Amino acid sequence: MNFISIKFKSLAVVIAIGLILGILLAFYSPYEAKSLARKTLQKDAEFITQLLVENLALGIQAMILDDGASLQQSLAVLQTDENNDAISKVRVFNENMEYITGLNSSKNEKKKILSESEMVFEETDEILKSWAPILDSDDNKLGYVEISFSKASLNESASNSAMNFILVTILALVITIVPAFWNVRRMTSSIGTLVDISKEVSEGNVDVQLNYEAKDEIGELYRGFSILVENTKDLALAAEAIGQGNYDIDLKVRSEKDVLGNAIDKMRSNLSAMSTETEAQNWLKTGQAELNEKMRGEQDVLGLSDNVVTYLATYLDAKVGAIYLKDDSDVLKLASSYAFTTRKNLSNEYKSGMGIVGQAAKEKKPILITDVPDDYVKINSGIGEAKPLNILVLPFLYEGVVKGVIELGSFHEFTDIHLQFLNMTAENIAIAFHTAESRVELQKLLSLIHISEPTRPY
């Protein structure tokens, strides 16, 4: 057993409170019971005195008629009443303090001269005395009465009251301590369960269940910890998804103070950006490698034009394409096309500065058109024709000299990475066409040389 645990401390507090209350009860209850008994006896004495005063007033008024018979009858009733066994002596005086009659008394006993108009009490070690004036209905003083109450009855009443007080106090302690003990035990058990779960979570196990329905402080602690566990589960699932390359997962950051949530969200953003950049670089490198493969080998200009425009249109998801090559007279002529028909009112040959194709060749820079005229060019398919939404015209240069122009049309926008790819491949395309043209020129030259050579006799 862990003696410094919260359970032991809580139970120790409850036991200590019970012991303190028990000790206070042992010392305080007899005194309190005796005080209570004295107050009770004094109240009883006051009541008896008042009742006797009323009866004696009637008796004194009737003395002339019945020679004191009514007065004696009142005292006799008082003597036979079991509820008045605490009364040990009664003496009755007239208004001149002359002894009239009494109970267990004589007129020769010492009397107290009273001038008070109200009831008074006097207490000795053995006797509690009450003195009261006897008044008629008009508050005229008829005499006095002196009643003595035995302290023996006081002690007996005190003992009974003390015992009753002790029993009531013990019952109150039981009613108080037992529920307190039960609540402490329930509380410590709940906290103990929460401690065990927190140990599991600290070791990385978030597959735990927290069930506590009470709406108290422990319940709030459970609910707060349950939210923490659920958030940890969500972050763990998010981290796993991010690790698998899913950067679009719904990640809930609780607040600006959520250090772990913000860190994972930042990591996701960084990895997503890196992944996008990596994908872009891979896309660029793959396109360059595949296009170079399409241009490899000894190809004639027409075959090379078909391969280049077809690959670029396919790789960039362009739905229409054309390639123009400059001839010896610096005129750009259509060499090959991809999925388009002859354009209305538009030529297939351009001089420098004429039309979009000629302008791109003149500026030696790409031109992007996003508002294409309806009659500019059509994209052919098996089900009909449609105009592209965007046109991109790109010149390709060899050693600063324009070799040709590539024209692409698409239903979607040409992005920065598309432009980057075309700019990266433009030089290789120019080199490929320069090589093909040089090969043609070389073949022409070799043919001329072969024709000009004289025939040797054999």
PALUMTI-471704 format. One line per field, with one value per residue (C-alpha): residue number from 1; residue in one letter; z, x, y. Coordinates in Angstrom, 2 decimals, decimal comma, m for minus. Each point is the difference from the previous one (the first is absolute). Example, Ala and Ser with C-alpha at 12.3 -4.5 7.8 and 13.67 -1.06 7.14 Angstrom:
! residues 2
num: (1; 2)
residuo: (a; s)
z: (7,80; m0,66)
x: (12,30; 1,37)
y: (m4,50; 3,44)
END
This chain:
! residues 458
num: (1; 2; 3; 4; 5; 6; 7; 8; 9; 10; 11; 12; 13; 14; 15; 16; 17; 18; 19; 20; 21; 22; 23; 24; 25; 26; 27; 28; 29; 30; 31; 32; 33; 34; 35; 36; 37; 38; 39; 40; 41; 42; 43; 44; 45; 46; 47; 48; 49; 50; 51; 52; 53; 54; 55; 56; 57; 58; 59; 60; 61; 62; 63; 64; 65; 66; 67; 68; 69; 70; 71; 72; 73; 74; 75; 76; 77; 78; 79; 80; 81; 82; 83; 84; 85; 86; 87; 88; 89; 90; 91; 92; 93; 94; 95; 96; 97; 98; 99; 100; 101; 102; 103; 104; 105; 106; 107; 108; 109; 110; 111; 112; 113; 114; 115; 116; 117; 118; 119; 120; 121; 122; 123; 124; 125; 126; 127; 128; 129; 130; 131; 132; 133; 134; 135; 136; 137; 138; 139; 140; 141; 142; 143; 144; 145; 146; 147; 148; 149; 150; 151; 152; 153; 154; 155; 156; 157; 158; 159; 160; 161; 162; 163; 164; 165; 166; 167; 168; 169; 170; 171; 172; 173; 174; 175; 176; 177; 178; 179; 180; 181; 182; 183; 184; 185; 186; 187; 188; 189; 190; 191; 192; 193; 194; 195; 196; 197; 198; 199; 200; 201; 202; 203; 204; 205; 206; 207; 208; 209; 210; 211; 212; 213; 214; 215; 216; 217; 218; 219; 220; 221; 222; 223; 224; 225; 226; 227; 228; 229; 230; 231; 232; 233; 234; 235; 236; 237; 238; 239; 240; 241; 242; 243; 244; 245; 246; 247; 248; 249; 250; 251; 252; 253; 254; 255; 256; 257; 258; 259; 260; 261; 262; 263; 264; 265; 266; 267; 268; 269; 270; 271; 272; 273; 274; 275; 276; 277; 278; 279; 280; 281; 282; 283; 284; 285; 286; 287; 288; 289; 290; 291; 292; 293; 294; 295; 296; 297; 298; 299; 300; 301; 302; 303; 304; 305; 306; 307; 308; 309; 310; 311; 312; 313; 314; 315; 316; 317; 318; 319; 320; 321; 322; 323; 324; 325; 326; 327; 328; 329; 330; 331; 332; 333; 334; 335; 336; 337; 338; 339; 340; 341; 342; 343; 344; 345; 346; 347; 348; 349; 350; 351; 352; 353; 354; 355; 356; 357; 358; 359; 360; 361; 362; 363; 364; 365; 366; 367; 368; 369; 370; 371; 372; 373; 374; 375; 376; 377; 378; 379; 380; 381; 382; 383; 384; 385; 386; 387; 388; 389; 390; 391; 392; 393; 394; 395; 396; 397; 398; 399; 400; 401; 402; 403; 404; 405; 406; 407; 408; 409; 410; 411; 412; 413; 414; 415; 416; 417; 418; 419; 420; 421; 422; 423; 424; 425; 426; 427; 428; 429; 430; 431; 432; 433; 434; 435; 436; 437; 438; 439; 440; 441; 442; 443; 444; 445; 446; 447; 448; 449; 450; 451; 452; 453; 454; 455; 456; 457; 458)
residuo: (m; n; f; i; s; i; k; f; k; s; l; a; v; v; i; a; i; g; l; i; l; g; i; l; l; a; f; y; s; p; y; e; a; k; s; l; a; r; k; t; l; q; k; d; a; e; f; i; t; q; l; l; v; e; n; l; a; l; g; i; q; a; m; i; l; d; d; g; a; s; l; q; q; s; l; a; v; l; q; t; d; e; n; n; d; a; i; s; k; v; r; v; f; n; e; n; m; e; y; i; t; g; l; n; s; s; k; n; e; k; k; k; i; l; s; e; s; e; m; v; f; e; e; t; d; e; i; l; k; s; w; a; p; i; l; d; s; d; d; n; k; l; g; y; v; e; i; s; f; s; k; a; s; l; n; e; s; a; s; n; s; a; m; n; f; i; l; v; t; i; l; a; l; v; i; t; i; v; p; a; f; w; n; v; r; r; m; t; s; s; i; g; t; l; v; d; i; s; k; e; v; s; e; g; n; v; d; v; q; l; n; y; e; a; k; d; e; i; g; e; l; y; r; g; f; s; i; l; v; e; n; t; k; d; l; a; l; a; a; e; a; i; g; q; g; n; y; d; i; d; l; k; v; r; s; e; k; d; v; l; g; n; a; i; d; k; m; r; s; n; l; s; a; m; s; t; e; t; e; a; q; n; w; l; k; t; g; q; a; e; l; n; e; k; m; r; g; e; q; d; v; l; g; l; s; d; n; v; v; t; y; l; a; t; y; l; d; a; k; v; g; a; i; y; l; k; d; d; s; d; v; l; k; l; a; s; s; y; a; f; t; t; r; k; n; l; s; n; e; y; k; s; g; m; g; i; v; g; q; a; a; k; e; k; k; p; i; l; i; t; d; v; p; d; d; y; v; k; i; n; s; g; i; g; e; a; k; p; l; n; i; l; v; l; p; f; l; y; e; g; v; v; k; g; v; i; e; l; g; s; f; h; e; f; t; d; i; h; l; q; f; l; n; m; t; a; e; n; i; a; i; a; f; h; t; a; e; s; r; v; e; l; q; k; l; l; s; l; i; h; i; s; e; p; t; r; p; y)
z: (0,00; m0,85; 3,29; m1,68; m2,52; m0,20; 1,10; 3,28; 0,61; m0,61; 2,27; 2,65; m0,11; 0,46; 2,93; 1,62; m0,26; 1,62; 2,86; 0,65; 0,07; 2,34; 2,42; m0,03; 0,61; 2,98; 1,74; m1,05; 0,18; 3,84; 0,51; m2,82; 1,22; 3,55; m1,25; m2,15; 2,93; 2,21; m2,61; m0,45; 3,74; 0,31; m2,78; 1,67; 3,30; m1,65; m1,51; 3,22; 1,98; m2,38; 0,06; 3,78; 0,31; m1,95; 2,16; 3,22; m1,03; m0,21; 3,30; 1,87; m1,33; 1,19; 3,47; 1,59; m1,35; 0,35; 2,74; m2,29; m1,32; m3,66; 0,82; 1,70; m2,88; m2,50; 2,05; 0,39; m3,79; m0,43; 2,45; m1,68; m3,59; m1,12; m2,38; 2,96; 2,01; m0,31; 2,36; 3,53; 1,81; m0,50; 2,26; m0,52; 1,53; 0,03; m1,24; 3,39; m0,29; 2,69; m0,39; m1,05; m0,92; m1,78; m1,05; 2,11; 1,85; 3,12; 0,80; 2,32; m2,86; m1,09; m2,72; m2,68; m0,15; m3,60; m1,66; m3,60; m2,19; m2,31; 0,39; 1,15; 0,54; 2,48; m0,23; 2,68; m0,11; 0,74; m0,60; m2,79; 1,43; m1,85; 1,47; m1,58; 0,94; 0,05; m1,91; m0,62; m3,40; 0,51; 0,82; 3,70; 2,19; 2,18; 1,35; m0,87; m0,64; 0,53; m1,78; 0,62; m2,64; 0,91; m1,74; 0,07; m2,77; m1,77; 0,01; m1,20; m2,77; m0,88; m0,35; m2,21; m2,09; m0,28; m1,20; m2,52; m1,15; m0,45; m1,98; m2,24; m0,55; m0,80; m2,43; m1,61; m0,29; m1,61; m2,45; m0,83; m0,08; m1,84; m3,09; 0,18; 0,13; m2,95; m2,03; 0,75; m1,01; m3,24; m0,75; 0,63; m2,04; m2,94; 0,34; 0,19; m3,25; m1,61; 1,20; m1,55; m3,29; 0,02; 0,38; m3,04; m2,00; 1,14; m1,46; m3,33; 0,34; m0,88; m0,47; 3,40; 1,21; 2,54; 1,48; 2,74; m0,18; 3,22; m0,48; 2,66; 0,00; m0,57; m2,91; m1,49; 0,41; m1,79; m2,81; m0,46; m0,06; m2,38; m2,41; 0,26; m0,83; m2,97; m1,33; 0,38; m1,97; m2,76; m0,17; m0,09; m2,93; m1,73; 0,47; m1,38; m3,05; m0,58; 0,26; m2,81; m2,18; 0,61; 0,60; m0,49; 3,23; 2,26; 2,87; 2,82; 1,91; 3,31; 0,53; m0,43; 3,24; m1,51; m0,35; m1,32; m2,36; m1,45; m0,36; m1,93; m2,14; m0,82; m0,76; m2,34; m1,80; m0,38; m1,20; m2,37; m1,48; m0,27; m1,58; m2,50; m0,85; m0,33; m2,22; m2,12; m0,38; m0,82; m2,56; m1,60; m0,09; m1,33; m2,74; m1,02; m0,12; m1,98; m2,46; m0,56; m0,67; m2,58; m1,73; 0,07; m3,16; m3,60; m0,71; m2,88; 0,71; m0,64; 2,26; 2,72; m0,22; 0,41; 2,98; 1,78; m0,41; 0,82; 3,17; 1,25; m0,58; 1,75; 2,96; 0,64; m0,54; m2,84; m2,37; m3,08; m1,15; m2,95; m0,78; m2,43; m1,45; m1,53; m3,55; m1,84; m0,67; 3,72; m0,45; 2,69; m1,70; 1,57; 0,21; 2,09; 2,05; 2,64; m0,05; m1,77; m3,32; m2,34; 1,77; m1,38; m1,43; 1,36; m1,97; 0,53; m0,77; 2,00; m0,40; 3,05; 1,84; m1,80; 2,23; 3,36; m1,48; m1,79; 3,04; 2,29; m2,51; m0,18; 3,81; 0,56; 3,03; 0,67; m0,33; 2,03; m1,14; 2,36; m2,02; m3,24; m2,87; m1,04; m3,59; 0,89; 0,12; 0,62; 1,83; m2,00; 1,62; m1,06; 1,23; m1,32; 0,40; 2,91; 0,51; 2,57; 2,92; 0,13; m2,69; 0,72; m2,69; 0,70; m2,30; 0,19; m0,75; m0,97; 0,91; 0,20; m3,37; m0,22; m1,50; 0,37; 2,11; 1,92; 0,42; 2,57; 0,87; 3,10; 1,87; 3,27; 1,03; m0,68; 3,40; 0,99; 0,00; m3,59; m1,04; 1,93; m1,78; m3,45; 0,78; 1,19; m3,10; m2,61; m0,42; m0,46; m2,59; m1,86; 0,07; m1,28; m2,95; m0,75; m0,06; m2,26; m2,38; 0,01; m0,88; m2,93; m1,16; 0,34; m2,07; m2,68; m0,03; m0,28; m2,85; m1,86; 0,51; m1,24; m3,14; m0,75; 0,17; m3,59; m0,94; 0,09; m2,81; 0,90)
x: (0,00; 1,23; m0,40; 0,59; m2,80; m2,90; m2,37; 1,87; 0,22; m3,70; m1,02; 2,41; m1,64; m3,46; 1,18; 1,77; m3,15; m2,00; 2,51; 0,04; m3,77; m0,08; 2,47; m1,91; m3,18; 1,50; 1,05; m2,79; m3,11; m0,25; 0,34; m2,38; m2,49; 0,09; m0,43; m2,89; m1,59; 0,35; m1,64; m2,76; m0,61; m0,09; m2,56; m2,04; 0,26; m1,12; m3,00; m0,96; 0,44; m2,21; m2,68; 0,10; m0,16; m3,25; m1,52; 1,22; m1,49; m3,41; 0,57; 1,02; m3,00; m2,29; 1,59; m2,70; m2,70; 1,52; 2,54; 2,94; m1,43; 0,61; 3,57; 0,68; m1,61; 2,37; 3,04; m1,34; m0,38; 3,53; 1,31; m1,71; 1,02; 2,89; 1,25; 0,74; 2,16; 2,90; m1,86; 1,27; m1,68; m2,64; m0,79; m2,82; m0,06; m2,58; 0,66; 1,54; 2,45; m1,89; 0,17; m3,36; 0,63; 2,47; 1,26; 2,67; 0,51; m0,98; m0,49; 2,99; 2,47; 2,09; m1,68; 1,36; m1,37; m0,98; m0,88; 0,29; m3,04; 1,38; 1,18; 3,62; 2,21; 2,71; 2,30; 2,06; 1,98; m3,08; m3,06; m1,41; m2,50; m2,55; m1,71; m3,07; m2,73; m3,61; m2,21; m3,74; m1,57; 0,60; 3,68; m0,59; 2,48; m1,64; 3,14; 3,16; 0,97; 3,37; 0,71; 3,09; 1,14; 2,32; 3,45; m0,25; m2,54; 2,34; 2,87; m2,24; m1,36; 3,53; 1,15; m2,94; 0,52; 3,75; m0,68; m2,56; 2,45; 2,77; m2,26; m1,20; 3,58; 1,24; m2,86; 0,89; 3,65; m1,02; m2,30; 2,84; 3,03; m1,51; m1,03; 3,29; 1,90; m2,01; 0,58; 3,72; 0,21; m1,93; 2,12; 3,31; m1,13; m0,85; 3,29; 1,84; m1,65; 0,96; 3,60; 0,16; m1,38; 2,44; 2,85; m1,27; m0,22; 3,48; 1,31; m1,64; m3,15; m3,00; m2,39; m1,62; m3,56; m1,00; m3,51; m1,09; m3,42; m0,12; m0,15; 2,59; 3,64; 1,15; m2,43; 1,47; 3,47; m1,12; m1,63; 3,05; 2,30; m2,38; 0,19; 3,80; 0,01; m2,36; 2,12; 3,11; m1,71; m0,95; 3,54; 1,41; m2,29; 0,90; 3,72; m0,40; m1,88; 2,60; 2,73; m1,76; m0,06; m3,61; 0,37; m3,70; m1,12; m2,27; 2,22; m1,74; 2,24; m1,74; 1,47; 3,11; 1,27; m0,24; 3,75; m0,19; m2,90; 1,68; 3,29; m1,63; m1,96; 3,22; 1,74; m2,86; 0,27; 3,77; m0,20; m2,83; 2,06; 3,05; m2,10; m1,49; 3,45; 1,35; m2,90; 0,56; 3,70; m0,70; m2,60; 2,49; 2,78; m2,27; m1,31; 3,49; 1,22; m3,01; 0,15; 3,72; m0,81; m2,62; 2,61; 2,83; 1,35; 0,32; m3,43; m1,06; m1,52; m3,56; 0,23; 1,70; m2,74; m2,72; 1,75; 0,62; m3,44; m1,78; 2,02; m0,31; m3,76; m0,42; 2,30; m1,46; m3,55; m0,39; m2,80; 1,47; 3,52; 2,08; 3,66; 1,39; 3,51; 1,85; 1,20; 2,86; m2,16; m0,74; m3,62; m1,57; m1,87; m2,28; 2,07; m2,27; m3,22; m1,96; m3,84; m0,85; m1,40; 0,80; m0,81; m2,47; 1,58; 3,35; 3,09; 2,28; 2,99; 1,20; 2,71; 1,67; m2,45; m3,09; m2,70; 0,66; 2,45; 2,03; m0,11; 1,37; 2,80; 0,76; 0,05; 1,73; m2,30; m3,04; m3,47; m2,98; m3,57; m2,90; m2,82; 0,04; m2,27; m2,76; 1,33; 3,70; 0,47; m2,10; 0,88; m1,07; m1,39; m2,16; m3,13; 0,56; 2,03; 0,61; 2,16; 2,83; m0,18; 3,74; 2,68; 3,73; 2,54; 3,66; 3,00; 3,04; 3,43; 3,38; 2,92; m2,38; m1,59; m3,67; m0,32; m3,76; m3,11; m2,18; m3,71; m2,16; m3,69; m1,74; m3,29; 1,87; 2,42; 3,69; 1,70; 3,42; 1,40; m1,25; 1,82; 3,07; 0,00; m0,30; 2,78; 2,23; m0,62; 0,01; 3,77; 0,13; m2,81; 1,93; 3,15; m1,93; m1,45; 3,36; 1,54; m2,71; 0,29; 3,78; m0,32; m2,23; 2,44; 2,85; m1,83; m0,72; 3,65; 1,15; m2,44; 1,37; 3,57; m0,93; m1,59; 2,89; 2,64; 1,18; m0,52; 3,26; 0,69; 0,71)
y: (0,00; 3,47; 1,93; 3,34; m0,52; 2,39; m2,77; m0,53; 3,73; 0,52; m2,86; 1,24; 3,43; m1,53; m2,15; 2,96; 2,10; m2,80; m0,33; 3,74; 0,14; m3,02; 1,59; 3,28; m1,96; m1,84; 3,24; 2,27; m2,18; m0,35; 3,75; 0,80; m2,61; 1,36; 3,54; m1,12; m1,82; 3,09; 2,18; m2,56; m0,23; 3,78; 0,19; m2,73; 1,83; 3,21; m1,76; m1,77; 3,20; 1,96; m2,71; m0,21; 3,77; 0,06; m2,74; 1,60; 3,35; m1,62; m1,82; 3,14; 1,89; m2,83; m0,32; 2,17; m2,26; m3,47; 0,65; m0,90; m3,30; 0,96; 0,98; m3,33; m1,86; 1,66; m1,04; m3,52; m0,37; 1,32; m2,59; m2,96; 0,92; m2,28; 2,67; 2,24; m2,43; 2,47; 2,40; m0,50; 2,90; 2,70; 2,98; 2,49; 3,52; 2,74; 3,51; 0,87; m2,91; m1,93; m3,76; m1,46; m3,60; m2,24; m3,39; m1,68; 3,29; 1,97; 3,65; 0,00; m0,45; 2,92; 1,99; 2,31; 3,52; 0,71; 3,23; m1,23; 0,01; m2,71; m3,59; m0,50; m3,08; m0,83; m3,03; m1,76; m3,23; m2,12; 2,19; 2,16; 2,50; 2,10; 3,10; 1,46; 2,49; m1,17; 2,46; 0,25; 0,74; 3,72; m0,57; 0,78; m1,80; m2,71; m1,63; m1,95; m3,60; m1,69; m3,32; m2,14; m2,52; m2,89; m0,18; m3,81; 0,18; 2,42; m2,52; m2,81; 2,19; 1,08; m3,61; m0,86; 3,10; m0,73; m3,53; 1,24; 2,67; m2,58; m2,32; 2,81; 1,19; m3,53; m0,43; 3,33; m1,10; m3,27; 1,80; 2,42; m2,29; m2,98; 2,01; 1,90; m3,30; m1,32; 3,18; m0,05; m3,63; 0,67; 3,06; m1,77; m2,99; 2,29; 1,84; m3,32; m1,11; 3,29; m0,42; m3,49; 1,33; 2,93; m2,50; m1,88; 3,22; 1,07; m3,27; 0,79; m2,11; 2,18; m2,94; 0,57; 0,56; 2,65; m0,32; 2,36; 1,62; 2,06; 3,77; 0,87; 1,04; m3,60; m0,21; 3,18; m1,50; m3,18; 1,94; 2,21; m3,03; m1,80; 2,96; m0,12; m3,73; 0,50; 2,86; m2,14; m2,78; 2,47; 1,35; m3,53; m0,91; 3,25; m0,63; m3,53; 1,30; 2,71; m2,63; m1,91; 3,10; 1,11; 3,72; 0,79; m1,64; 2,08; 1,15; 1,87; 2,40; 0,79; 3,47; 2,11; m1,60; m3,51; m0,54; m3,57; 0,70; 3,09; m1,86; m2,87; 2,47; 1,87; m3,29; m0,93; 3,33; m0,33; m3,61; 0,87; 2,84; m2,26; m2,75; 2,45; 1,30; m3,53; m1,02; 3,09; m0,72; m3,63; 1,09; 2,39; m2,57; m2,74; 2,28; 1,06; m3,60; m1,25; 2,92; m0,58; m3,63; 1,08; 2,22; m2,54; m1,61; 1,09; 1,45; 2,17; 3,41; m1,12; m3,06; 2,02; 2,66; m2,64; m1,58; 3,31; 1,54; m3,26; m0,59; 3,59; 0,06; m3,32; 0,71; 3,47; m1,26; 2,51; m0,92; 1,68; 0,73; 1,20; 0,55; 2,56; m0,10; 2,94; m0,49; 1,66; 3,07; 0,47; m1,03; m2,20; m2,82; m2,62; m3,20; m2,23; 0,17; m1,87; m0,23; 3,25; 1,09; 2,86; 3,23; 2,51; 3,13; m1,12; m0,96; m2,96; 2,19; 2,97; 2,55; 1,48; 2,22; m1,33; m1,47; m1,58; m2,51; 2,68; 2,30; m2,73; m0,63; 3,70; 0,48; m3,36; m0,43; m2,18; 1,54; m1,26; 0,79; m0,67; 1,57; m1,95; 1,26; m2,37; m0,34; m0,28; m3,78; m3,11; m3,20; m3,04; m3,16; m2,88; 1,74; 3,50; 3,16; 2,42; 3,06; m0,03; 2,38; 0,76; 0,30; m0,15; 0,96; m0,81; 0,76; m2,32; 1,44; m1,41; 2,25; 2,95; m0,63; m1,02; m3,47; m0,29; 0,60; m2,46; 0,81; m1,88; 0,37; m1,37; 0,02; 0,62; 2,71; m0,39; 0,10; 1,26; m3,51; m0,48; 3,17; m1,10; m3,35; 1,59; 2,50; m2,86; m2,12; 2,80; m0,05; m3,79; 0,24; 2,69; m2,13; m3,02; 1,94; 1,63; m3,45; m1,39; 2,94; m0,24; m3,67; 0,90; 2,66; m2,46; m2,57; 2,61; 1,00; m3,61; m0,54; 3,01; m1,18; m3,44; 1,44; 2,36; m2,77; m1,21; m3,58; m1,91; m2,45; m3,53)
END
